[in-house]
Amino acid sequence: MKKENQMIDALLSEHARKGAGVDTDFLESLEKRLDTESPVIKIVTAQVDTQRSRIPTIGIGIAAALTVAAVGYYGWKDMGKSDLAINDTQSSEEQVEKLLVDRSKKGQSLRSESVASYKPRKGKDATVGIAADEANELLYLPDSKVYKSKLAGLRAEAKPGEALTSNVDTGDSFRSHALRVVPVRQDIGRSKLDAGGDRYGKLADNVFSSPWESPLSTFSVDVDTASYTNMRRMIQSGQSVPADAVRIEEMVNYFNYSYPQPEGEHPFSVNVETASCPWNTEHRLVKVGLQGKDVIREQRPAANLVFLLDVSGSMNSDDKLPLLVDSVKILLKELNADDSVSLVVYAGRQGLALPPTYVDDEGRKTILEKLSSFRSGGSTNGGSGITLAYKMAKKHFVKGGVNRVILGTDGDFNVGLTDRKALVSMVEREAKSGVYLSVLGLGSGNLNDAMLEDITNKGNGNYSYIDSLREGRKVFLDDMMGNLVTIAKDVKIQVEFNPAKVESYRLIGYANRLLKPEDFKNKKIDAGEIGAGHTVTALYEIVPGNAKDAAAAVDDLEYQKNKVNLKPVKRAVVDSPNMLTVKLAYKGPEANKETESTYFKTRIKDSESAWSDASDDFKFASGVALFGMLQRGSEHVGEGTYQLVRDLAEKGRGKDEKSHRTEFSDLVRKVAK
């Protein structure tokens, strides 16, 4: 058997080197030897229909070779021998269904230990054989593209792979397809297809709170935009949008707003606007906007960028690794000879693909050649890759410069450090080094959005989702300064409401960014970052009137007497014309947990104006928020409809130089049909 393994390795190496098709003569010869000389397990055969001959038996040598040819050689040698093993037990239809259920519930995919004869709905028998590494599953099924489970709530999805032909006994052709078992989610809204096996963190909408019971609303800023882009991709492709995939603050913050540049000592300005709430005109809507200070591109500090690229088998589709590489190439055009780029890849094991290389003419050519050489294949050892990327970034740290790890992946970490909490803890520790993190999510079917958002929140970074080269250009060109150059970290917002003016309030979005009131003045509590030129927008829906039922306070209050009171006793209201006070806390970009935050505040009166008289930014932002609420099926939409979203988007379009707001209007029309 050792000799056969060496022969297989030789063939695989040759295929990887030449990128050739299947060597059918070698495979036939090898299969015969394996069948006669070794107790090799065979893939089950069955009758496809009465008009076709029986499917020939295929040895594991062919299955393994086809697998490698389809998914690429990179990382294959790091796999264990068990990855090539196929069970000799023929599973019944019921056993197959049970396996699908078990794997789906665990968030796993069907792997190589299963071989089954399965009977499709139309009554035709078919052979299913699976040989795979830990990230990709291949289905060998004559004249078929999808293996469908009859069990309600499950779907086995096949994406066409490279067409491969094996001219064995009867000359039948076998076409390989990447197979992944995914749970079917409930249909949401008007979409047609499900979101596949993508994973999202649980979200719960914020509820209305009384200023007596909760006088302070505290949260971390968020400049992530991934949720909007991912949702846009699903809608445009006719898929359903899971409620947990809709983070309203990321939708609102995807767009830029016309807030004035900061003046004075602080790195961002604070802009607050009030008007009637479009979906409930008896309520008020408050828009809190931050505008980060612009940095001229020519004055940008030198950058030490470490690209951590997922080249595992799960990235083997046009909307993943090839799109990631093309997007990175866009950024290279904006870098100069003072900037350095390192390339770290991971698939099974991590590796330094390119040491720090300055982006002069020769260096840019070297980087481009290396990027163009990457091929996907193997399992996903993301944790190990992250460790190496941070090591490189710290080793070549540029004091006073831009030091950042840029991770591009679908987040399907399936070997090495895979536990989400452990990964988050590791990234949180690494963030103390002063190296920031950018995360780029790609693809669908196994996008681990929950994990990618988590590590971004704890890694001093931002999270974007790239679904097209146009979006890659937005991330790496239009938004380059904000995504690379951090001007403030641990930015927190705390709003105090006047109980004489506000009966109750609700923060729209930011559900997983909420902080305790006492966290606002705790310098050791981590919060979000703001980049050069970034805008951050938050919306509060307010029920005007007098609040009731006093509760304990944790900080000095402006609008209530008996300021700090541990018992829920009634407090007297301070006479004030203000509706609320917005307080900000932040640190400089090179600060640590022991650095004291800087604080400032601004007091706000209600304008008492109608939303129709509000600014374009107010109308548009409220329209995006309402769209998100409708997609989430929120109970707080009031009289909001998709038509109202369209009205708000159209009336708030403004100049729209990049056409992003126009695109949003088109998206709403597609959903509203």
MIMAR-906575 format. One line per 8 residues: their letters; for each residue x, y, z of C-alpha. Coordinates in Angstrom, 2 decimals, m for minus. Each point is the difference from the previous one (the first is absolute). Layout:
BEGIN
a = X/Y/Z | ...
END
This chain:
BEGIN
mkkenqmi = 0.00/0.00/0.00 | 2.95/2.29/0.68 | 1.00/m0.18/m3.66 | m3.50/0.91/m1.15 | m0.06/2.97/2.37 | 3.29/1.19/m1.44 | m1.41/m0.34/m3.51 | m3.08/1.99/0.97
dallseha = 2.18/2.71/1.55 | 2.07/0.16/m3.17 | m3.09/0.36/m2.15 | m1.47/2.66/2.24 | 3.25/1.96/0.01 | 0.13/m0.11/m3.78 | m3.58/1.16/m0.28 | 0.68/2.84/2.41
rkgagvdt = 3.08/1.04/m1.94 | m1.55/m0.19/m3.46 | m3.62/0.68/0.86 | m0.79/m2.98/m2.25 | m3.14/m2.07/m0.27 | m0.40/m3.56/1.23 | 2.57/m2.55/m1.19 | m2.61/m2.64/m0.90
dfleslek = 2.47/m2.72/m1.05 | 1.83/0.27/3.28 | m3.24/0.04/1.98 | m1.38/m3.10/m1.74 | 3.23/m1.87/0.54 | 0.25/1.11/3.60 | m3.62/m0.86/0.72 | 0.42/m3.55/m1.30
rldtespv = 3.06/m0.53/2.15 | m1.71/1.43/3.05 | m3.12/m2.12/m0.58 | 1.98/m3.21/m0.35 | 2.95/0.53/2.34 | m1.51/2.01/2.87 | m3.20/m0.08/2.05 | m1.03/3.34/m1.44
ikivtaqv = m3.54/1.19/0.72 | m2.20/0.57/m3.02 | m2.62/2.60/m0.66 | m3.47/m1.49/m0.12 | m1.59/m0.56/m3.40 | m3.64/0.22/m0.95 | m2.28/0.17/m3.04 | m0.63/3.56/m1.21
dtqrsrip = m3.05/m0.99/m2.03 | m1.20/m2.86/m2.19 | 1.54/1.50/m3.12 | 3.55/0.23/1.39 | 2.63/m2.61/0.72 | 1.29/m0.49/3.53 | 2.55/2.51/1.29 | 3.50/m1.43/0.30
tigigiaa = 1.62/m0.39/3.36 | 2.62/2.66/0.73 | 2.95/m0.57/2.28 | 1.07/2.51/2.59 | 3.05/0.88/m2.09 | m2.21/1.58/m2.67 | m2.19/1.72/2.56 | 3.00/1.49/1.74
altvaavg = 1.60/1.12/m3.25 | m3.22/1.55/m1.24 | m0.37/1.79/3.30 | 3.43/1.55/m0.17 | m0.37/0.95/m3.64 | m3.25/1.79/0.81 | 0.94/1.85/3.17 | 3.69/0.65/m0.59
yygwkdmg = 3.14/m1.42/1.43 | 0.83/2.73/2.51 | m0.19/m1.33/3.53 | m0.83/m3.58/m1.05 | 3.16/m1.52/1.46 | m0.85/1.46/3.39 | m3.10/m2.18/0.22 | m0.16/m3.18/2.02
ksdlaind = m0.35/m3.38/m1.69 | m3.50/m0.32/1.40 | m1.12/2.74/m2.34 | 0.38/m2.42/m2.91 | m1.90/m2.86/1.60 | m3.44/m1.03/m1.14 | m2.15/m2.35/2.02 | m0.75/m3.44/m1.35
tqsseeqv = m3.44/0.10/1.62 | m2.82/0.68/m2.41 | m2.34/2.39/1.81 | m3.73/m0.26/m0.44 | m2.09/2.97/m1.07 | m1.06/0.49/3.61 | 3.61/m0.02/1.17 | 0.91/2.64/m2.53
ekllvdrs = m2.83/2.21/1.23 | 1.10/m0.45/3.60 | 3.55/0.93/m0.92 | m1.19/3.15/m1.76 | m2.07/0.99/3.01 | 2.82/m0.61/2.49 | 2.57/1.89/m2.04 | m2.33/2.91/m0.70
kkgqslrs = m0.90/0.43/3.67 | 3.69/0.12/0.87 | 0.71/2.52/m2.74 | 2.16/m2.57/m1.77 | 0.05/m1.24/m3.54 | m0.09/m3.52/m1.41 | 3.50/m1.43/m0.13 | 1.78/m2.95/m1.50
esvasykp = m1.08/m2.74/2.36 | m3.38/m0.40/m1.69 | m0.92/m1.88/m3.12 | m3.64/m0.64/m0.77 | m2.45/m1.16/m2.58 | m2.77/2.57/m0.15 | m3.30/0.00/m1.82 | m1.05/3.43/m1.34
rkgkdatv = m3.59/1.22/m0.03 | m0.62/m1.07/m3.59 | 0.65/m3.63/0.86 | 3.35/m0.30/m1.71 | 2.83/m1.64/1.86 | 3.33/1.77/0.12 | 3.43/m0.50/1.46 | 1.40/2.45/2.51
giaadean = 3.68/m0.18/0.86 | 1.85/2.56/2.05 | 3.76/0.43/0.34 | 1.18/3.27/1.48 | 2.38/1.97/2.09 | m1.27/1.77/3.10 | m1.25/3.06/m1.83 | m1.44/m1.31/m3.29
ellylpds = m2.36/m2.82/m0.83 | m0.19/m1.50/m3.48 | m3.02/m1.74/m1.38 | 0.40/m2.54/m2.82 | m3.41/m0.36/m1.51 | m0.47/m0.72/m3.74 | m2.02/2.61/m1.88 | m1.04/1.81/3.16
kvykskla = 1.01/3.26/1.63 | m1.81/m0.11/3.32 | m0.51/m2.70/2.59 | m3.34/0.83/1.64 | m1.08/m1.23/3.38 | m3.68/m0.93/0.28 | m0.03/1.03/3.63 | m1.83/3.29/0.57
glraeakp = 2.22/2.76/1.29 | 3.22/m1.25/m1.56 | 1.66/0.53/m3.32 | 3.17/m1.46/m1.42 | 1.37/2.64/m2.32 | 2.43/m0.69/m2.82 | 2.07/2.64/m1.74 | 1.43/m1.03/m3.36
gealtsnv = 3.73/m0.63/0.14 | 2.54/m0.72/m2.72 | m1.30/m2.43/m2.60 | 2.02/m3.21/0.19 | m0.38/m3.16/m2.10 | 1.13/m3.49/0.93 | m0.26/m2.43/m2.92 | m0.51/m3.16/2.01
dtgdsfrs = m1.64/m3.23/m1.18 | m3.26/1.36/m1.44 | 1.35/3.42/m0.92 | m2.39/1.78/2.37 | 0.91/3.57/0.91 | 0.22/1.20/3.56 | m0.26/3.69/0.75 | 1.20/1.22/3.37
halrvvpv = m2.06/2.36/2.12 | 0.79/1.65/3.29 | m2.63/m1.20/2.47 | m0.98/1.57/3.27 | m2.93/m0.97/2.20 | m1.81/3.06/1.29 | m3.12/0.64/2.08 | m2.87/1.74/m1.74
rqdigrsk = m1.05/3.18/1.82 | m3.53/1.31/0.16 | m0.93/2.30/m2.87 | 0.09/3.66/0.99 | m1.70/2.80/m1.91 | m0.45/m0.50/m3.72 | 3.21/m1.88/m0.78 | 0.04/m3.40/m1.65
ldaggdry = 3.05/m1.98/1.05 | 1.54/m0.71/3.38 | 3.28/1.36/1.31 | 1.78/m3.34/0.07 | 2.37/m0.99/2.76 | 1.13/3.52/0.91 | 0.24/0.61/3.74 | m1.24/3.14/1.75
gkladnvf = 0.00/1.09/3.62 | m3.32/0.33/1.81 | m1.43/3.53/0.04 | m2.88/1.42/2.03 | m1.51/3.42/m0.72 | 0.38/2.60/2.74 | m3.23/0.77/1.83 | m1.35/3.33/1.27
sspwespl = 1.45/1.06/3.35 | m1.08/2.63/2.51 | 2.44/2.83/0.89 | m0.95/m0.57/3.63 | 0.89/m3.67/m0.12 | 2.91/0.36/m2.45 | 1.01/3.65/m0.28 | 3.24/m0.86/m1.84
stfsvdvd = 0.32/m1.78/m3.34 | 3.61/m1.09/m0.64 | 1.53/m1.74/m3.00 | 3.20/m0.46/m1.99 | 0.27/1.60/m3.44 | 0.01/m2.30/m3.01 | 1.42/0.76/m3.44 | m0.52/m3.49/m1.42
tasytnmr = m1.93/m0.28/m3.26 | m0.04/m3.76/m0.67 | m3.66/m0.56/0.83 | m1.26/2.38/m2.69 | 2.18/m1.43/m2.77 | m0.84/m3.57/0.93 | m3.72/0.79/0.12 | 0.24/1.77/m3.36
rmiqsgqs = 1.65/m3.08/m1.49 | m2.76/m2.28/1.30 | m2.81/2.23/m1.27 | 1.57/0.44/m3.43 | 0.42/m3.76/m0.38 | m3.55/m0.78/1.15 | 0.96/m1.51/3.35 | m1.82/0.45/3.27
vpadavri = 1.55/2.31/2.56 | 0.24/m1.56/3.47 | m1.06/2.46/2.69 | 3.24/m0.53/1.90 | 2.00/1.04/m3.08 | m1.53/3.50/0.16 | 2.00/2.32/2.25 | m1.70/3.34/m0.54
eemvnyfn = 2.90/2.16/1.18 | 2.26/m1.57/m2.66 | m2.61/0.73/m2.65 | m0.25/3.64/1.03 | 3.77/0.39/0.32 | 0.66/m1.45/m3.44 | m0.88/3.42/m1.40 | 1.84/3.30/0.40
ysypqpeg = m1.74/3.07/1.40 | 0.65/3.71/m0.38 | 1.10/0.76/3.54 | 2.40/2.94/0.52 | 3.68/m0.60/0.67 | 1.07/0.26/3.66 | 1.40/3.29/1.26 | 2.16/0.26/3.06
ehpfsvnv = 1.71/m2.65/2.11 | m2.21/m3.06/m0.62 | 0.59/m2.34/m2.98 | m3.70/m0.16/m0.93 | m3.02/2.29/0.04 | m3.39/m0.77/1.56 | m3.15/0.83/m1.94 | m3.52/m0.56/1.39
etascpwn = m3.27/0.51/m1.86 | m3.59/m0.56/1.15 | m3.27/m0.29/m1.93 | m3.22/m2.00/0.01 | 0.35/m3.76/m0.46 | m1.03/m0.94/m3.58 | m1.63/m3.33/0.97 | m1.74/1.40/3.10
tehrlvkv = m0.56/3.74/m0.22 | m1.02/0.22/3.66 | 3.55/m1.00/0.90 | 3.22/1.93/m0.47 | 3.15/m1.23/m1.72 | 3.47/1.14/1.07 | 3.02/m0.43/m2.29 | 3.42/0.09/1.67
glqgkdvi = 2.83/0.32/m2.53 | 3.79/0.00/0.42 | 2.37/1.21/m2.70 | 3.62/m1.13/0.18 | 2.72/2.43/m0.97 | 1.21/m0.40/m3.56 | 3.65/m0.83/m0.67 | 1.48/1.05/m3.34
reqrpaan = 1.21/m3.08/m1.87 | 3.37/1.52/m0.73 | 0.48/0.60/3.73 | m0.95/m3.54/1.02 | 2.66/m1.63/2.21 | 1.97/m2.99/m1.27 | m1.90/m3.29/0.08 | 1.09/m3.44/1.21
lvflldvs = m2.70/m2.26/m1.43 | m0.15/m3.73/0.54 | m2.55/m1.71/m2.24 | m1.25/m3.24/1.51 | m1.66/m1.84/m2.86 | m2.12/m3.12/0.29 | 1.04/m2.30/m2.86 | m1.74/m3.09/1.36
gsmnsddk = m2.36/m2.19/m1.98 | m3.07/1.85/1.24 | 1.24/3.06/m1.93 | m0.18/m1.90/m3.29 | m2.58/2.09/m1.86 | 0.07/3.17/m2.11 | m1.63/2.11/2.73 | 2.67/m0.93/2.55
lpllvdsv = 3.75/m0.33/m0.61 | 0.12/1.47/m3.55 | m2.16/2.95/1.09 | 2.13/0.50/3.11 | 3.22/0.05/m2.03 | m1.41/2.45/m2.56 | m1.20/2.30/2.80 | 3.41/0.02/1.70
killkeln = 1.56/0.95/m3.34 | m2.11/3.16/0.02 | 1.54/1.09/3.29 | 3.51/m0.63/m1.30 | m0.49/2.83/m2.48 | m0.51/2.40/2.92 | 3.09/m1.03/1.96 | 3.47/1.47/m0.46
addsvslv = 3.64/m0.75/0.64 | m0.31/0.93/3.69 | m2.59/m2.74/0.50 | 0.76/m3.69/0.47 | m2.18/m3.03/m0.70 | 0.34/m3.50/1.45 | m2.02/m2.98/m1.18 | m0.98/m2.78/2.40
vyagrqgl = m2.19/m2.86/m1.21 | m1.64/m2.86/1.79 | m1.43/m3.32/m1.13 | 0.65/m2.91/2.32 | 3.11/1.77/1.22 | 0.86/3.67/m0.09 | 2.90/1.27/m2.03 | 1.88/3.20/m0.78
alpptyvd = m0.55/0.35/m3.73 | 1.81/3.33/m0.28 | 2.13/1.80/2.62 | m0.39/3.78/0.42 | 0.48/1.53/m3.44 | 0.09/3.73/m0.66 | m2.46/1.10/m2.67 | 2.38/1.61/m2.45
degrktil = m0.19/m0.96/m3.67 | 1.93/m3.24/0.46 | m1.73/m0.87/3.24 | m3.44/0.60/m1.46 | 0.82/m2.39/m2.83 | 1.17/m2.66/2.49 | m3.15/0.36/2.10 | m2.28/m0.23/m3.04
eklssfrs = 1.75/m3.13/m1.26 | m0.33/m1.67/3.38 | m3.68/0.91/0.29 | m0.69/m1.40/m3.46 | 1.62/m3.32/0.94 | m2.39/m0.89/2.84 | m2.31/m3.00/m0.44 | m2.58/m1.27/2.46
ggstnggs = 0.09/m3.41/1.64 | 0.28/m1.69/3.38 | m1.60/0.56/3.38 | m0.24/3.32/1.81 | 2.36/0.57/2.90 | m0.94/3.63/0.54 | 1.16/0.29/3.60 | 3.55/m0.98/m0.91
gitlaykm = 0.03/2.47/m2.89 | m1.18/2.87/2.21 | 2.81/m0.68/2.47 | 2.64/0.15/m2.73 | m1.51/3.14/m1.56 | 0.13/1.90/3.29 | 3.53/m1.25/0.58 | 1.07/1.48/m3.34
akkhfvkg = m1.83/3.28/0.63 | 1.62/0.41/3.43 | 3.44/m0.96/m1.25 | m0.10/2.76/m2.64 | m2.01/2.50/2.04 | 0.19/3.59/m1.30 | m0.14/2.44/2.89 | m2.49/2.74/m0.79
gvnrvilg = m1.04/m1.82/m3.16 | m2.84/m2.24/m1.15 | 0.46/m3.52/1.38 | m2.81/m2.30/m1.04 | m0.85/m3.63/m0.67 | m2.51/m0.39/m2.85 | m1.78/m3.35/0.16 | m1.90/m1.24/m3.06
tdgdfnvg = m2.09/m3.14/0.53 | m3.42/m1.63/0.07 | 0.70/m0.76/3.65 | m0.31/m3.76/m0.37 | 2.76/m0.85/2.49 | m0.24/m3.78/0.32 | 3.37/m1.17/1.32 | 2.41/1.29/2.60
ltdrkalv = m1.52/2.64/2.29 | m3.69/m0.16/m1.01 | m1.83/0.98/3.18 | m1.56/3.42/m0.52 | 0.62/1.20/3.56 | 3.62/m1.12/m0.11 | 0.56/1.78/m3.32 | m1.59/3.18/1.35
smvereak = 2.16/m0.15/3.13 | 3.13/m0.47/m2.08 | m0.80/2.97/m2.25 | m0.83/2.12/3.05 | 3.42/m0.77/1.48 | 1.76/0.77/m3.27 | m1.82/3.34/m0.29 | 1.98/1.27/3.00
sgvylsvl = 3.08/0.13/m2.22 | m1.26/3.10/m1.79 | m0.67/m1.93/m3.21 | m3.50/0.62/m1.37 | m2.13/m2.51/m1.87 | m2.08/0.17/m3.16 | m2.21/m2.96/m0.89 | m1.32/m0.68/m3.49
glgsgnln = m2.80/m2.56/m0.25 | m0.60/m1.74/m3.33 | m2.30/m2.49/m1.64 | m3.06/m1.88/1.17 | m1.01/m3.47/1.06 | 2.32/m0.18/2.98 | 0.63/3.64/0.93 | 0.70/0.15/3.74
damledit = m1.26/3.55/0.43 | m0.48/m0.39/3.75 | 3.63/m0.88/0.59 | 1.38/2.65/m2.36 | m2.03/2.74/1.65 | 1.07/m1.22/3.43 | 3.73/0.07/m0.68 | m0.35/3.42/m1.63
nkgngnys = m1.75/1.44/3.04 | 2.77/m1.26/2.28 | 2.91/0.59/m2.37 | m0.09/3.79/m0.37 | m1.26/m0.26/m3.54 | m2.68/0.28/m2.63 | m1.98/m2.64/m1.85 | m0.98/0.25/m3.66
yidslreg = m1.60/m2.50/m2.33 | 1.13/m0.08/m3.63 | m2.50/m1.40/m2.49 | 1.37/1.57/m3.19 | 3.04/1.76/m1.39 | m1.99/3.24/0.23 | m0.30/m0.54/3.75 | 3.69/m0.86/0.17
rkvflddm = 0.71/3.35/m1.61 | m2.18/1.75/2.59 | 1.76/m1.72/2.91 | 3.57/0.39/m1.27 | m0.23/3.22/m1.99 | m2.95/2.23/0.96 | 0.14/m0.86/3.71 | 3.71/m0.74/0.19
mgnlvtia = 0.93/2.76/2.45 | m2.78/m0.83/2.44 | 0.66/m3.73/m0.19 | 3.76/0.34/0.53 | 0.70/3.16/2.03 | m1.51/m0.01/3.50 | m0.51/3.43/1.59 | m1.74/m1.07/3.25
kdvkiqve = m0.51/m3.26/1.88 | m2.28/m1.21/2.80 | m2.65/2.48/m1.14 | m3.13/m0.16/2.15 | m3.27/1.92/m0.17 | m2.24/0.58/3.00 | m3.33/1.80/m0.28 | m1.89/1.32/3.02
fnpakves = m3.71/0.67/m0.49 | m2.05/2.64/1.80 | m3.00/m1.78/1.62 | m2.00/3.23/m0.26 | 0.31/m0.13/m3.80 | 0.34/m3.72/m0.73 | m2.46/m2.64/1.13 | 2.06/m2.83/m1.54
yrligyan = 2.71/m0.54/m2.60 | 1.44/m2.77/m2.16 | 3.42/m0.26/m1.65 | m0.42/m1.41/m3.52 | 2.64/m2.64/m0.66 | 3.30/m0.34/1.88 | m1.54/m3.00/1.81 | 3.37/m1.71/0.42
rllkpedf = 1.85/3.25/0.69 | m1.82/0.99/3.18 | 2.02/0.86/3.10 | m0.91/0.35/3.65 | m0.40/3.62/1.19 | 3.02/m0.39/2.28 | 2.13/m1.17/m2.97 | m0.02/3.51/m1.43
knkkidag = 2.55/1.27/2.52 | 1.88/m3.28/0.33 | 3.23/0.51/m1.94 | 0.62/m3.76/m0.20 | m3.20/m0.75/m1.94 | 0.68/m0.52/m3.69 | m2.15/1.78/m2.59 | 0.02/0.78/m3.71
eigaghtv = 2.41/1.94/m2.18 | m0.51/2.89/m2.41 | 2.15/0.38/m3.11 | 0.96/3.10/m1.93 | m3.08/1.45/m1.70 | m2.34/m2.63/1.45 | m3.57/0.95/0.83 | m1.92/m1.77/2.77
talyeivp = m3.77/0.36/0.32 | m2.42/m1.17/2.68 | m3.77/0.47/0.21 | m2.27/0.18/3.04 | m3.77/m0.28/m0.18 | m1.57/2.01/2.80 | m3.46/0.06/1.53 | m0.41/3.60/1.21
gnakdaaa = m1.59/0.81/3.35 | 0.68/m0.52/3.70 | 1.70/m3.17/1.12 | m1.11/m2.03/3.03 | 1.49/m2.38/2.59 | 3.40/1.00/1.32 | 2.89/m2.45/0.32 | 3.62/m0.04/1.15
avddleyq = 2.60/2.20/m1.68 | 3.69/m0.81/m0.39 | 1.31/3.44/m0.95 | m0.73/3.67/0.58 | m3.09/1.00/m1.95 | m0.76/3.36/m1.56 | m3.76/m0.19/m0.03 | m0.79/m1.69/3.33
knkvnlkp = 0.64/1.10/3.59 | 1.22/m2.40/2.72 | 2.49/m0.86/m2.70 | 1.65/m3.23/1.10 | m2.51/m2.14/1.86 | 0.31/m3.73/0.54 | m3.68/m0.42/0.78 | m2.77/0.41/m2.59
vkravvds = m1.50/3.09/1.61 | m1.82/2.76/m1.84 | 2.32/2.78/m1.10 | m0.90/3.59/m0.62 | 0.42/1.23/m3.57 | 2.49/2.76/m0.71 | m1.60/2.81/m1.95 | 1.66/m0.03/m3.42
pnmltvkl = m1.05/0.69/m3.60 | 2.25/m2.77/m1.29 | m1.27/m3.36/m1.23 | 3.30/m1.81/0.44 | 3.76/0.24/0.40 | 2.46/m1.89/m2.21 | 3.30/m0.88/1.69 | 3.09/m1.35/m1.76
aykgpean = 3.04/m1.88/1.28 | 3.05/m0.92/m2.08 | 3.74/m0.70/0.06 | 2.78/0.75/m2.45 | 0.90/m2.71/m2.56 | 3.15/m1.06/1.88 | m1.58/m0.10/3.46 | m0.29/m3.13/2.15
ketestyf = m2.40/m1.18/2.69 | 1.75/2.08/2.66 | m0.33/3.21/m2.00 | m2.68/2.38/1.25 | m2.80/0.82/m2.42 | m0.87/3.49/m1.17 | m3.61/1.08/0.65 | m2.27/2.68/m1.41
ktrikdse = m3.73/0.59/m0.36 | m2.66/1.93/m1.88 | m3.55/0.85/1.13 | m2.92/m0.26/m2.41 | m3.43/1.64/m0.20 | m2.76/m1.51/m2.11 | m0.41/1.92/m3.26 | m3.72/m0.97/m0.08
sawsdasd = 0.26/m0.19/m3.79 | m1.63/m2.59/m2.28 | 2.11/m2.60/m1.78 | m1.02/1.47/m3.35 | 1.90/3.17/0.97 | 3.08/m1.86/1.23 | 3.33/m0.28/m1.82 | 0.66/m2.44/m2.83
dfkfasgv = 2.25/m1.99/2.32 | m2.78/m0.31/2.60 | m2.50/m1.24/m2.58 | 2.38/m2.47/m1.59 | 1.38/m1.42/3.25 | m3.53/m0.47/1.36 | m0.99/m1.75/m3.23 | 2.92/m2.43/0.26
alfgmlqr = m0.84/m0.69/3.65 | m3.65/m0.67/m0.86 | 1.08/m2.35/m2.79 | 2.08/m1.93/2.49 | m2.90/m0.16/2.45 | m2.28/m1.36/m2.73 | 2.57/m2.61/m0.99 | 0.32/m1.06/3.62
gsehvgeg = m3.78/m0.18/0.44 | 0.25/2.48/2.88 | m3.05/0.71/2.13 | 0.99/3.67/0.07 | m0.63/0.84/m3.68 | m3.31/1.72/0.82 | m1.49/1.21/m3.28 | 3.27/m0.54/m1.85
tyqlvrdl = m0.13/m1.62/m3.45 | 2.41/m0.60/m2.85 | m1.72/2.83/m1.85 | 0.85/2.35/2.88 | 3.60/m1.25/m0.17 | 0.05/0.88/m3.70 | m1.40/3.46/0.70 | 2.58/0.67/2.69
aekgrgkd = 2.85/m1.30/m2.18 | m1.07/2.03/m3.03 | m0.56/3.23/1.94 | 3.26/m0.46/1.87 | 2.17/m1.01/m2.96 | 1.89/3.31/m0.17 | 3.05/0.30/m2.29 | 0.86/m3.72/0.18
ekshrtef = 3.32/0.28/m1.86 | 0.81/m3.71/0.34 | m3.60/m1.13/m0.78 | m0.20/m2.07/3.20 | m3.30/1.59/1.04 | m1.44/m0.56/m3.46 | 1.01/m3.65/0.23 | m1.80/m0.25/3.34
sdlvrkva = m3.20/1.36/m1.59 | 0.28/m2.65/m2.71 | 0.45/m2.66/2.68 | m3.17/1.13/1.78 | m1.95/m0.13/m3.27 | 1.16/m3.58/m0.54 | m1.22/m1.06/3.45 | m3.26/1.94/m0.26
k = m1.09/m1.65/m3.27
END
